[in-house]
Amino acid sequence: MGSPADLETTLERARRSPLYEERLRDFRLRAPEDLRALPLTTRADLQRAGPHGTRAVPLERVCHYGETSGTTGASNSTWLTAEDFECNARRMMERHPDLFAPGRILLNRYPFMAAPAHLVQLMARLGGGVAIPGGNINWDVPFPRALDLARTTGAQTLAALPIEPIVLARIARSRGLEPSECTAFDAFFLGGSPLPPALRLRVEKEWGVRVVELYGSTETMLLGTSCAEGTLHLEPDLVHIEVLRRDADEEAPAGDEGRLVVTTLGIEGSPLVRFETGDIVRRLPPCKCDDPRPGLVVLGRAVEEVELPAARGTRLHSSDVIDAAAAAADAVDSSVFFVVVLKDRLVLRIETGGGAVARGPDPLEVFQRRLDGVPAEVELVRENDLLDVELLGRSPRVYKPVVTADWRGEGRRIVSVSEGMIEWPRPTGSELWRLVTRTLRRGRRRRTLLRSG
């Protein structure tokens, strides 16, 4: 993957950070295999090193500070330079020129605490399209407004988390619109969480678009993207990888699952050496697309694996569960699902839209077949029970902060800074009734599952 010269450059950068100063002081690299003499860098190492522990450049060189979301533990910090961003952005533009061509409109729904959002903005500045900065963790651009922006601007590329197309499709249908017809989207650039085949195919079918998968992390930046065949290809100029056995720090045999260990080659700000990402992966044989870059299947985070001791000790990857759930939901023409993991089984809940379910494959049979017969049950629930479009449509309006209010005209008569910044919508009586009944139904189901689990 990485040449000795590329790896030595990364080691030289890393020696300037507090985390690696002592660890790499006397280490000399002659061949890529020599890296295995170094200890792994764990997430615990990053946390002990503190926010500035990985920073290898002066603050004058840094243009971006980022933190992981902390969904799998404490947050880690990263410091990135303008060169780090430009290197990643140009690589993605080279790999997917059709997604980021000049004049194309990009609806950028990545959260702006995460680096991909800024990469999309940078690609626009570098001449790769027109970006609409509408991060989805943002009251100013709630999901309904994101759909409106896509329709009014004619956006062609959606850059977002994999859940975004599912939510936007539900909002479109609640307005009587077909997702594949109501916008100009022809490509989705999705990353940040698992995108297994069944989920990708469902999104492609529902929207009639090409889906490109983005793989990376806050700590490592870009690791790879998928080709037209759907294979995720790594970027050998940006990353040196090792796939280690699950139970030992040895190379996993070809085709076996293993732990992904990364040494960054394209990051100056916070370089990492033998960083254990926490992802379980499997190497792939050469792809039909003839791209020489190595292919990889990301099975999910090790800490997110589902174990069912009461079901013969079955262990499932998160991507396996999502893939099976998406396929089962597709069997009843739905994209909205939720899985509850109990001690002895999985409970898959699927929204069906409230109408009669067309005859087709049994969703329970589809779900269990993909999970090798794991004990499970499937529950078909009413529209909005899992994804409440009405609630999404009642997101608050957010205004620029003000400290004055003119009551002389027809405008809002506010008496505080808080009122000036945020205006919460007032629910109607019927909306309140539906909210209460949904909450009661969910509460009853939660208590039933607790008793049965």
Summary of the structure (lengths in Angstrom):
residues: 453
radius of gyration: 23.9
end to end distance: 46.4
largest distance: 77.5
contacts: 1424
relative contact order: 0.10
helix: 33%
strand: 23%
